[in-house]
Amino acid sequence: MNDIATPSNEPTAVAWFKSSHSGGEGNECVEIANLRTGVGLRDSKTPDGGTLTVSTGAFAAFIASVAKGQRGNRCP
């Protein structure tokens, strides 16, 4: 698998959880799931709107860069 995010065709019966950085006031933005093909990402406000899947290596690199303070924009 390459490190480019691709639409996922994973089954919907996977365990999704919200990002620890999502707010609790109804403005949650990211849900994550461990999938057979990598790590699934979706918008918690529109869970049927589509899923992106990235390799576990790409996701680990993303988390490492966030931990080092190399953050992009956060959800409003």
HTML snippet that shows the backbone in 3Dmol.js (N, CA, C, O; Angstrom):
<script src="https://3Dmol.org/build/3Dmol-min.js"></script>
<div id="view" style="width:600px;height:400px;position:relative"></div>
<script>
const pdb = `
ATOM      1  N   MET A   1       0.845  -1.173   0.000  1.00  0.00           N
ATOM      2  CA  MET A   1       0.000   0.000   0.000  1.00  0.00           C
ATOM      3  C   MET A   1       0.894   1.240   0.000  1.00  0.00           C
ATOM      4  O   MET A   1       1.904   1.282   0.702  1.00  0.00           O
ATOM      5  N   ASN A   2       0.521   2.245  -0.784  1.00  0.00           N
ATOM      6  CA  ASN A   2       1.288   3.483  -0.756  1.00  0.00           C
ATOM      7  C   ASN A   2       0.809   4.345   0.399  1.00  0.00           C
ATOM      8  O   ASN A   2      -0.145   3.986   1.088  1.00  0.00           O
ATOM      9  N   ASP A   3       1.464   5.483   0.618  1.00  0.00           N
ATOM     10  CA  ASP A   3       1.132   6.341   1.746  1.00  0.00           C
ATOM     11  C   ASP A   3       0.131   7.431   1.393  1.00  0.00           C
ATOM     12  O   ASP A   3      -0.062   8.364   2.172  1.00  0.00           O
ATOM     13  N   ILE A   4      -0.502   7.332   0.243  1.00  0.00           N
ATOM     14  CA  ILE A   4      -1.496   8.319  -0.157  1.00  0.00           C
ATOM     15  C   ILE A   4      -2.855   7.872   0.349  1.00  0.00           C
ATOM     16  O   ILE A   4      -3.208   6.697   0.248  1.00  0.00           O
ATOM     17  N   ALA A   5      -3.625   8.819   0.899  1.00  0.00           N
ATOM     18  CA  ALA A   5      -4.964   8.494   1.409  1.00  0.00           C
ATOM     19  C   ALA A   5      -5.861   8.095   0.253  1.00  0.00           C
ATOM     20  O   ALA A   5      -5.885   8.749  -0.789  1.00  0.00           O
ATOM     21  N   THR A   6      -6.594   7.016   0.451  1.00  0.00           N
ATOM     22  CA  THR A   6      -7.499   6.521  -0.580  1.00  0.00           C
ATOM     23  C   THR A   6      -8.860   6.249   0.021  1.00  0.00           C
ATOM     24  O   THR A   6      -8.960   5.952   1.212  1.00  0.00           O
ATOM     25  N   PRO A   7      -9.928   6.343  -0.789  1.00  0.00           N
ATOM     26  CA  PRO A   7     -11.247   5.988  -0.261  1.00  0.00           C
ATOM     27  C   PRO A   7     -11.248   4.537   0.199  1.00  0.00           C
ATOM     28  O   PRO A   7     -10.591   3.685  -0.400  1.00  0.00           O
ATOM     29  N   SER A   8     -11.974   4.271   1.244  1.00  0.00           N
ATOM     30  CA  SER A   8     -11.996   2.929   1.815  1.00  0.00           C
ATOM     31  C   SER A   8     -13.270   2.178   1.447  1.00  0.00           C
ATOM     32  O   SER A   8     -14.348   2.767   1.358  1.00  0.00           O
ATOM     33  N   ASN A   9     -13.135   0.887   1.237  1.00  0.00           N
ATOM     34  CA  ASN A   9     -14.281   0.004   1.025  1.00  0.00           C
ATOM     35  C   ASN A   9     -14.410  -0.984   2.177  1.00  0.00           C
ATOM     36  O   ASN A   9     -14.943  -2.081   2.006  1.00  0.00           O
ATOM     37  N   GLU A  10     -13.924  -0.596   3.345  1.00  0.00           N
ATOM     38  CA  GLU A  10     -13.978  -1.449   4.528  1.00  0.00           C
ATOM     39  C   GLU A  10     -15.422  -1.614   4.989  1.00  0.00           C
ATOM     40  O   GLU A  10     -16.261  -0.759   4.705  1.00  0.00           O
ATOM     41  N   PRO A  11     -15.716  -2.690   5.687  1.00  0.00           N
ATOM     42  CA  PRO A  11     -17.063  -2.859   6.238  1.00  0.00           C
ATOM     43  C   PRO A  11     -17.361  -1.770   7.266  1.00  0.00           C
ATOM     44  O   PRO A  11     -16.448  -1.240   7.900  1.00  0.00           O
ATOM     45  N   THR A  12     -18.625  -1.443   7.427  1.00  0.00           N
ATOM     46  CA  THR A  12     -19.001  -0.395   8.369  1.00  0.00           C
ATOM     47  C   THR A  12     -19.034  -0.880   9.811  1.00  0.00           C
ATOM     48  O   THR A  12     -19.147  -0.061  10.723  1.00  0.00           O
ATOM     49  N   ALA A  13     -18.938  -2.183  10.047  1.00  0.00           N
ATOM     50  CA  ALA A  13     -19.008  -2.735  11.399  1.00  0.00           C
ATOM     51  C   ALA A  13     -17.636  -2.777  12.056  1.00  0.00           C
ATOM     52  O   ALA A  13     -17.257  -3.794  12.638  1.00  0.00           O
ATOM     53  N   VAL A  14     -16.898  -1.692  11.968  1.00  0.00           N
ATOM     54  CA  VAL A  14     -15.615  -1.599  12.656  1.00  0.00           C
ATOM     55  C   VAL A  14     -15.775  -0.656  13.840  1.00  0.00           C
ATOM     56  O   VAL A  14     -16.719   0.133  13.885  1.00  0.00           O
ATOM     57  N   ALA A  15     -14.863  -0.735  14.792  1.00  0.00           N
ATOM     58  CA  ALA A  15     -14.928   0.106  15.991  1.00  0.00           C
ATOM     59  C   ALA A  15     -14.281   1.457  15.711  1.00  0.00           C
ATOM     60  O   ALA A  15     -13.060   1.556  15.591  1.00  0.00           O
ATOM     61  N   TRP A  16     -15.096   2.487  15.609  1.00  0.00           N
ATOM     62  CA  TRP A  16     -14.616   3.857  15.404  1.00  0.00           C
ATOM     63  C   TRP A  16     -14.493   4.557  16.746  1.00  0.00           C
ATOM     64  O   TRP A  16     -15.311   4.322  17.636  1.00  0.00           O
ATOM     65  N   PHE A  17     -13.488   5.415  16.914  1.00  0.00           N
ATOM     66  CA  PHE A  17     -13.387   6.223  18.123  1.00  0.00           C
ATOM     67  C   PHE A  17     -12.974   7.628  17.746  1.00  0.00           C
ATOM     68  O   PHE A  17     -12.285   7.843  16.749  1.00  0.00           O
ATOM     69  N   LYS A  18     -13.403   8.579  18.553  1.00  0.00           N
ATOM     70  CA  LYS A  18     -13.119   9.986  18.289  1.00  0.00           C
ATOM     71  C   LYS A  18     -11.705  10.335  18.707  1.00  0.00           C
ATOM     72  O   LYS A  18     -11.163   9.785  19.665  1.00  0.00           O
ATOM     73  N   SER A  19     -11.133  11.243  17.981  1.00  0.00           N
ATOM     74  CA  SER A  19      -9.820  11.768  18.327  1.00  0.00           C
ATOM     75  C   SER A  19      -9.866  12.379  19.721  1.00  0.00           C
ATOM     76  O   SER A  19     -10.874  12.972  20.106  1.00  0.00           O
ATOM     77  N   SER A  20      -8.797  12.240  20.471  1.00  0.00           N
ATOM     78  CA  SER A  20      -8.740  12.848  21.804  1.00  0.00           C
ATOM     79  C   SER A  20      -8.697  14.368  21.707  1.00  0.00           C
ATOM     80  O   SER A  20      -8.898  15.045  22.715  1.00  0.00           O
ATOM     81  N   HIS A  21      -8.444  14.920  20.536  1.00  0.00           N
ATOM     82  CA  HIS A  21      -8.416  16.371  20.345  1.00  0.00           C
ATOM     83  C   HIS A  21      -9.745  16.907  19.832  1.00  0.00           C
ATOM     84  O   HIS A  21      -9.873  18.111  19.609  1.00  0.00           O
ATOM     85  N   SER A  22     -10.732  16.047  19.642  1.00  0.00           N
ATOM     86  CA  SER A  22     -12.056  16.518  19.252  1.00  0.00           C
ATOM     87  C   SER A  22     -12.744  17.097  20.479  1.00  0.00           C
ATOM     88  O   SER A  22     -12.593  16.574  21.584  1.00  0.00           O
ATOM     89  N   GLY A  23     -13.487  18.156  20.293  1.00  0.00           N
ATOM     90  CA  GLY A  23     -14.167  18.802  21.406  1.00  0.00           C
ATOM     91  C   GLY A  23     -15.369  18.019  21.870  1.00  0.00           C
ATOM     92  O   GLY A  23     -15.823  17.110  21.175  1.00  0.00           O
ATOM     93  N   GLY A  24     -15.889  18.350  23.022  1.00  0.00           N
ATOM     94  CA  GLY A  24     -17.054  17.680  23.565  1.00  0.00           C
ATOM     95  C   GLY A  24     -18.331  18.482  23.429  1.00  0.00           C
ATOM     96  O   GLY A  24     -19.373  18.080  23.945  1.00  0.00           O
ATOM     97  N   GLU A  25     -18.265  19.617  22.738  1.00  0.00           N
ATOM     98  CA  GLU A  25     -19.432  20.480  22.603  1.00  0.00           C
ATOM     99  C   GLU A  25     -20.138  20.296  21.267  1.00  0.00           C
ATOM    100  O   GLU A  25     -20.752  21.240  20.772  1.00  0.00           O
ATOM    101  N   GLY A  26     -20.071  19.124  20.674  1.00  0.00           N
ATOM    102  CA  GLY A  26     -20.752  18.876  19.417  1.00  0.00           C
ATOM    103  C   GLY A  26     -19.950  19.272  18.194  1.00  0.00           C
ATOM    104  O   GLY A  26     -20.469  19.235  17.079  1.00  0.00           O
ATOM    105  N   ASN A  27     -18.698  19.649  18.378  1.00  0.00           N
ATOM    106  CA  ASN A  27     -17.878  20.029  17.230  1.00  0.00           C
ATOM    107  C   ASN A  27     -16.777  19.007  16.947  1.00  0.00           C
ATOM    108  O   ASN A  27     -15.728  19.346  16.399  1.00  0.00           O
ATOM    109  N   GLU A  28     -17.025  17.766  17.323  1.00  0.00           N
ATOM    110  CA  GLU A  28     -16.051  16.711  17.049  1.00  0.00           C
ATOM    111  C   GLU A  28     -15.793  16.660  15.551  1.00  0.00           C
ATOM    112  O   GLU A  28     -16.684  16.941  14.749  1.00  0.00           O
ATOM    113  N   CYS A  29     -14.582  16.304  15.181  1.00  0.00           N
ATOM    114  CA  CYS A  29     -14.305  16.338  13.749  1.00  0.00           C
ATOM    115  C   CYS A  29     -13.678  15.066  13.206  1.00  0.00           C
ATOM    116  O   CYS A  29     -13.846  14.779  12.020  1.00  0.00           O
ATOM    117  N   VAL A  30     -12.973  14.298  14.000  1.00  0.00           N
ATOM    118  CA  VAL A  30     -12.250  13.154  13.455  1.00  0.00           C
ATOM    119  C   VAL A  30     -12.572  11.885  14.232  1.00  0.00           C
ATOM    120  O   VAL A  30     -12.557  11.872  15.463  1.00  0.00           O
ATOM    121  N   GLU A  31     -12.864  10.813  13.489  1.00  0.00           N
ATOM    122  CA  GLU A  31     -12.963   9.482  14.072  1.00  0.00           C
ATOM    123  C   GLU A  31     -11.928   8.605  13.386  1.00  0.00           C
ATOM    124  O   GLU A  31     -11.612   8.797  12.212  1.00  0.00           O
ATOM    125  N   ILE A  32     -11.405   7.644  14.132  1.00  0.00           N
ATOM    126  CA  ILE A  32     -10.329   6.779  13.652  1.00  0.00           C
ATOM    127  C   ILE A  32     -10.721   5.330  13.917  1.00  0.00           C
ATOM    128  O   ILE A  32     -11.377   5.028  14.914  1.00  0.00           O
ATOM    129  N   ALA A  33     -10.312   4.430  13.011  1.00  0.00           N
ATOM    130  CA  ALA A  33     -10.554   3.003  13.206  1.00  0.00           C
ATOM    131  C   ALA A  33      -9.360   2.211  12.691  1.00  0.00           C
ATOM    132  O   ALA A  33      -8.732   2.584  11.700  1.00  0.00           O
ATOM    133  N   ASN A  34      -9.058   1.122  13.372  1.00  0.00           N
ATOM    134  CA  ASN A  34      -8.053   0.190  12.878  1.00  0.00           C
ATOM    135  C   ASN A  34      -8.739  -0.711  11.859  1.00  0.00           C
ATOM    136  O   ASN A  34      -9.684  -1.426  12.192  1.00  0.00           O
ATOM    137  N   LEU A  35      -8.265  -0.676  10.628  1.00  0.00           N
ATOM    138  CA  LEU A  35      -8.868  -1.455   9.553  1.00  0.00           C
ATOM    139  C   LEU A  35      -7.893  -2.523   9.080  1.00  0.00           C
ATOM    140  O   LEU A  35      -6.704  -2.469   9.394  1.00  0.00           O
ATOM    141  N   ARG A  36      -8.389  -3.477   8.340  1.00  0.00           N
ATOM    142  CA  ARG A  36      -7.510  -4.521   7.776  1.00  0.00           C
ATOM    143  C   ARG A  36      -6.456  -3.904   6.861  1.00  0.00           C
ATOM    144  O   ARG A  36      -5.335  -4.403   6.771  1.00  0.00           O
ATOM    145  N   THR A  37      -6.821  -2.822   6.187  1.00  0.00           N
ATOM    146  CA  THR A  37      -5.938  -2.239   5.175  1.00  0.00           C
ATOM    147  C   THR A  37      -5.153  -1.037   5.667  1.00  0.00           C
ATOM    148  O   THR A  37      -4.430  -0.421   4.884  1.00  0.00           O
ATOM    149  N   GLY A  38      -5.272  -0.686   6.938  1.00  0.00           N
ATOM    150  CA  GLY A  38      -4.550   0.469   7.475  1.00  0.00           C
ATOM    151  C   GLY A  38      -5.363   1.158   8.558  1.00  0.00           C
ATOM    152  O   GLY A  38      -6.031   0.506   9.360  1.00  0.00           O
ATOM    153  N   VAL A  39      -5.299   2.477   8.571  1.00  0.00           N
ATOM    154  CA  VAL A  39      -6.028   3.281   9.549  1.00  0.00           C
ATOM    155  C   VAL A  39      -7.091   4.073   8.805  1.00  0.00           C
ATOM    156  O   VAL A  39      -6.792   4.777   7.841  1.00  0.00           O
ATOM    157  N   GLY A  40      -8.339   3.953   9.262  1.00  0.00           N
ATOM    158  CA  GLY A  40      -9.445   4.672   8.642  1.00  0.00           C
ATOM    159  C   GLY A  40      -9.688   5.988   9.351  1.00  0.00           C
ATOM    160  O   GLY A  40      -9.592   6.074  10.575  1.00  0.00           O
ATOM    161  N   LEU A  41     -10.005   7.014   8.573  1.00  0.00           N
ATOM    162  CA  LEU A  41     -10.299   8.347   9.095  1.00  0.00           C
ATOM    163  C   LEU A  41     -11.615   8.814   8.494  1.00  0.00           C
ATOM    164  O   LEU A  41     -11.857   8.622   7.303  1.00  0.00           O
ATOM    165  N   ARG A  42     -12.473   9.430   9.314  1.00  0.00           N
ATOM    166  CA  ARG A  42     -13.720   9.975   8.782  1.00  0.00           C
ATOM    167  C   ARG A  42     -14.161  11.154   9.642  1.00  0.00           C
ATOM    168  O   ARG A  42     -13.693  11.327  10.767  1.00  0.00           O
ATOM    169  N   ASP A  43     -15.064  11.957   9.099  1.00  0.00           N
ATOM    170  CA  ASP A  43     -15.642  13.098   9.798  1.00  0.00           C
ATOM    171  C   ASP A  43     -16.758  12.582  10.693  1.00  0.00           C
ATOM    172  O   ASP A  43     -17.700  11.957  10.206  1.00  0.00           O
ATOM    173  N   SER A  44     -16.666  12.831  11.979  1.00  0.00           N
ATOM    174  CA  SER A  44     -17.675  12.300  12.904  1.00  0.00           C
ATOM    175  C   SER A  44     -19.047  12.927  12.709  1.00  0.00           C
ATOM    176  O   SER A  44     -20.059  12.337  13.087  1.00  0.00           O
ATOM    177  N   LYS A  45     -19.088  14.112  12.124  1.00  0.00           N
ATOM    178  CA  LYS A  45     -20.387  14.756  11.895  1.00  0.00           C
ATOM    179  C   LYS A  45     -21.108  14.154  10.696  1.00  0.00           C
ATOM    180  O   LYS A  45     -22.334  14.237  10.613  1.00  0.00           O
ATOM    181  N   THR A  46     -20.377  13.555   9.773  1.00  0.00           N
ATOM    182  CA  THR A  46     -20.969  12.916   8.593  1.00  0.00           C
ATOM    183  C   THR A  46     -20.324  11.550   8.374  1.00  0.00           C
ATOM    184  O   THR A  46     -19.575  11.376   7.413  1.00  0.00           O
ATOM    185  N   PRO A  47     -20.596  10.579   9.246  1.00  0.00           N
ATOM    186  CA  PRO A  47     -19.927   9.276   9.161  1.00  0.00           C
ATOM    187  C   PRO A  47     -20.217   8.510   7.877  1.00  0.00           C
ATOM    188  O   PRO A  47     -19.439   7.637   7.494  1.00  0.00           O
ATOM    189  N   ASP A  48     -21.321   8.821   7.208  1.00  0.00           N
ATOM    190  CA  ASP A  48     -21.613   8.161   5.934  1.00  0.00           C
ATOM    191  C   ASP A  48     -21.056   8.937   4.751  1.00  0.00           C
ATOM    192  O   ASP A  48     -21.286   8.567   3.600  1.00  0.00           O
ATOM    193  N   GLY A  49     -20.329  10.005   5.027  1.00  0.00           N
ATOM    194  CA  GLY A  49     -19.798  10.854   3.969  1.00  0.00           C
ATOM    195  C   GLY A  49     -18.537  10.327   3.321  1.00  0.00           C
ATOM    196  O   GLY A  49     -18.053  10.929   2.362  1.00  0.00           O
ATOM    197  N   GLY A  50     -17.990   9.238   3.801  1.00  0.00           N
ATOM    198  CA  GLY A  50     -16.793   8.655   3.213  1.00  0.00           C
ATOM    199  C   GLY A  50     -15.703   8.449   4.239  1.00  0.00           C
ATOM    200  O   GLY A  50     -15.692   9.071   5.302  1.00  0.00           O
ATOM    201  N   THR A  51     -14.796   7.571   3.900  1.00  0.00           N
ATOM    202  CA  THR A  51     -13.682   7.210   4.770  1.00  0.00           C
ATOM    203  C   THR A  51     -12.396   7.253   3.969  1.00  0.00           C
ATOM    204  O   THR A  51     -12.364   6.820   2.817  1.00  0.00           O
ATOM    205  N   LEU A  52     -11.350   7.766   4.562  1.00  0.00           N
ATOM    206  CA  LEU A  52     -10.027   7.689   3.963  1.00  0.00           C
ATOM    207  C   LEU A  52      -9.242   6.631   4.714  1.00  0.00           C
ATOM    208  O   LEU A  52      -9.375   6.494   5.930  1.00  0.00           O
ATOM    209  N   THR A  53      -8.428   5.888   3.992  1.00  0.00           N
ATOM    210  CA  THR A  53      -7.562   4.897   4.608  1.00  0.00           C
ATOM    211  C   THR A  53      -6.121   5.246   4.287  1.00  0.00           C
ATOM    212  O   THR A  53      -5.767   5.478   3.131  1.00  0.00           O
ATOM    213  N   VAL A  54      -5.298   5.281   5.318  1.00  0.00           N
ATOM    214  CA  VAL A  54      -3.866   5.521   5.139  1.00  0.00           C
ATOM    215  C   VAL A  54      -3.123   4.333   5.736  1.00  0.00           C
ATOM    216  O   VAL A  54      -3.649   3.625   6.595  1.00  0.00           O
ATOM    217  N   SER A  55      -1.913   4.126   5.279  1.00  0.00           N
ATOM    218  CA  SER A  55      -1.116   3.018   5.820  1.00  0.00           C
ATOM    219  C   SER A  55      -0.802   3.295   7.288  1.00  0.00           C
ATOM    220  O   SER A  55      -0.782   4.444   7.729  1.00  0.00           O
ATOM    221  N   THR A  56      -0.559   2.225   8.027  1.00  0.00           N
ATOM    222  CA  THR A  56      -0.215   2.400   9.440  1.00  0.00           C
ATOM    223  C   THR A  56       1.084   3.184   9.582  1.00  0.00           C
ATOM    224  O   THR A  56       1.245   3.942  10.539  1.00  0.00           O
ATOM    225  N   GLY A  57       2.010   3.014   8.647  1.00  0.00           N
ATOM    226  CA  GLY A  57       3.269   3.763   8.682  1.00  0.00           C
ATOM    227  C   GLY A  57       3.050   5.256   8.486  1.00  0.00           C
ATOM    228  O   GLY A  57       3.645   6.073   9.188  1.00  0.00           O
ATOM    229  N   ALA A  58       2.194   5.613   7.528  1.00  0.00           N
ATOM    230  CA  ALA A  58       1.897   7.027   7.278  1.00  0.00           C
ATOM    231  C   ALA A  58       1.197   7.634   8.484  1.00  0.00           C
ATOM    232  O   ALA A  58       1.485   8.773   8.854  1.00  0.00           O
ATOM    233  N   PHE A  59       0.279   6.892   9.106  1.00  0.00           N
ATOM    234  CA  PHE A  59      -0.426   7.414  10.270  1.00  0.00           C
ATOM    235  C   PHE A  59       0.535   7.582  11.440  1.00  0.00           C
ATOM    236  O   PHE A  59       0.456   8.573  12.166  1.00  0.00           O
ATOM    237  N   ALA A  60       1.441   6.625  11.631  1.00  0.00           N
ATOM    238  CA  ALA A  60       2.428   6.728  12.706  1.00  0.00           C
ATOM    239  C   ALA A  60       3.329   7.944  12.499  1.00  0.00           C
ATOM    240  O   ALA A  60       3.669   8.636  13.458  1.00  0.00           O
ATOM    241  N   ALA A  61       3.716   8.205  11.245  1.00  0.00           N
ATOM    242  CA  ALA A  61       4.543   9.383  10.946  1.00  0.00           C
ATOM    243  C   ALA A  61       3.771  10.666  11.238  1.00  0.00           C
ATOM    244  O   ALA A  61       4.338  11.624  11.762  1.00  0.00           O
ATOM    245  N   PHE A  62       2.478  10.692  10.901  1.00  0.00           N
ATOM    246  CA  PHE A  62       1.641  11.851  11.196  1.00  0.00           C
ATOM    247  C   PHE A  62       1.575  12.095  12.700  1.00  0.00           C
ATOM    248  O   PHE A  62       1.764  13.222  13.157  1.00  0.00           O
ATOM    249  N   ILE A  63       1.304  11.037  13.471  1.00  0.00           N
ATOM    250  CA  ILE A  63       1.216  11.175  14.930  1.00  0.00           C
ATOM    251  C   ILE A  63       2.553  11.649  15.501  1.00  0.00           C
ATOM    252  O   ILE A  63       2.578  12.489  16.401  1.00  0.00           O
ATOM    253  N   ALA A  64       3.652  11.125  14.991  1.00  0.00           N
ATOM    254  CA  ALA A  64       4.969  11.548  15.469  1.00  0.00           C
ATOM    255  C   ALA A  64       5.202  13.029  15.185  1.00  0.00           C
ATOM    256  O   ALA A  64       5.752  13.738  16.028  1.00  0.00           O
ATOM    257  N   SER A  65       4.791  13.508  14.006  1.00  0.00           N
ATOM    258  CA  SER A  65       4.990  14.927  13.684  1.00  0.00           C
ATOM    259  C   SER A  65       4.109  15.814  14.568  1.00  0.00           C
ATOM    260  O   SER A  65       4.525  16.904  14.960  1.00  0.00           O
ATOM    261  N   VAL A  66       2.901  15.353  14.881  1.00  0.00           N
ATOM    262  CA  VAL A  66       2.035  16.116  15.786  1.00  0.00           C
ATOM    263  C   VAL A  66       2.656  16.173  17.174  1.00  0.00           C
ATOM    264  O   VAL A  66       2.642  17.216  17.828  1.00  0.00           O
ATOM    265  N   ALA A  67       3.198  15.050  17.616  1.00  0.00           N
ATOM    266  CA  ALA A  67       3.812  15.000  18.939  1.00  0.00           C
ATOM    267  C   ALA A  67       5.007  15.947  19.032  1.00  0.00           C
ATOM    268  O   ALA A  67       5.317  16.452  20.111  1.00  0.00           O
ATOM    269  N   LYS A  68       5.672  16.188  17.912  1.00  0.00           N
ATOM    270  CA  LYS A  68       6.811  17.114  17.889  1.00  0.00           C
ATOM    271  C   LYS A  68       6.375  18.565  17.751  1.00  0.00           C
ATOM    272  O   LYS A  68       7.214  19.465  17.736  1.00  0.00           O
ATOM    273  N   GLY A  69       5.076  18.798  17.650  1.00  0.00           N
ATOM    274  CA  GLY A  69       4.586  20.164  17.559  1.00  0.00           C
ATOM    275  C   GLY A  69       4.408  20.676  16.147  1.00  0.00           C
ATOM    276  O   GLY A  69       4.209  21.876  15.957  1.00  0.00           O
ATOM    277  N   GLN A  70       4.471  19.813  15.149  1.00  0.00           N
ATOM    278  CA  GLN A  70       4.323  20.217  13.759  1.00  0.00           C
ATOM    279  C   GLN A  70       2.866  20.095  13.339  1.00  0.00           C
ATOM    280  O   GLN A  70       2.542  19.366  12.401  1.00  0.00           O
ATOM    281  N   ARG A  71       1.994  20.805  14.032  1.00  0.00           N
ATOM    282  CA  ARG A  71       0.556  20.694  13.802  1.00  0.00           C
ATOM    283  C   ARG A  71       0.102  21.617  12.691  1.00  0.00           C
ATOM    284  O   ARG A  71       0.686  22.674  12.448  1.00  0.00           O
ATOM    285  N   GLY A  72      -0.959  21.186  12.024  1.00  0.00           N
ATOM    286  CA  GLY A  72      -1.644  22.047  11.059  1.00  0.00           C
ATOM    287  C   GLY A  72      -2.820  22.696  11.747  1.00  0.00           C
ATOM    288  O   GLY A  72      -2.839  22.820  12.971  1.00  0.00           O
ATOM    289  N   ASN A  73      -3.788  23.106  10.980  1.00  0.00           N
ATOM    290  CA  ASN A  73      -4.984  23.719  11.546  1.00  0.00           C
ATOM    291  C   ASN A  73      -5.831  22.694  12.269  1.00  0.00           C
ATOM    292  O   ASN A  73      -5.960  21.558  11.811  1.00  0.00           O
ATOM    293  N   ARG A  74      -6.412  23.083  13.397  1.00  0.00           N
ATOM    294  CA  ARG A  74      -7.334  22.212  14.125  1.00  0.00           C
ATOM    295  C   ARG A  74      -8.735  22.510  13.661  1.00  0.00           C
ATOM    296  O   ARG A  74      -9.003  23.581  13.117  1.00  0.00           O
ATOM    297  N   CYS A  75      -9.606  21.595  13.867  1.00  0.00           N
ATOM    298  CA  CYS A  75     -11.020  21.810  13.519  1.00  0.00           C
ATOM    299  C   CYS A  75     -11.578  22.923  14.381  1.00  0.00           C
ATOM    300  O   CYS A  75     -11.181  23.081  15.535  1.00  0.00           O
ATOM    301  N   PRO A  76     -12.501  23.698  13.823  1.00  0.00           N
ATOM    302  CA  PRO A  76     -13.082  24.795  14.619  1.00  0.00           C
ATOM    303  C   PRO A  76     -13.880  24.265  15.790  1.00  0.00           C
ATOM    304  O   PRO A  76     -14.437  25.046  16.562  1.00  0.00           O
TER     305      PRO A  76
END
`;
const viewer = $3Dmol.createViewer("view");
viewer.addModel(pdb, "pdb");
viewer.setStyle({}, {cartoon: {color: "spectrum"}});
viewer.zoomTo();
viewer.render();
</script>
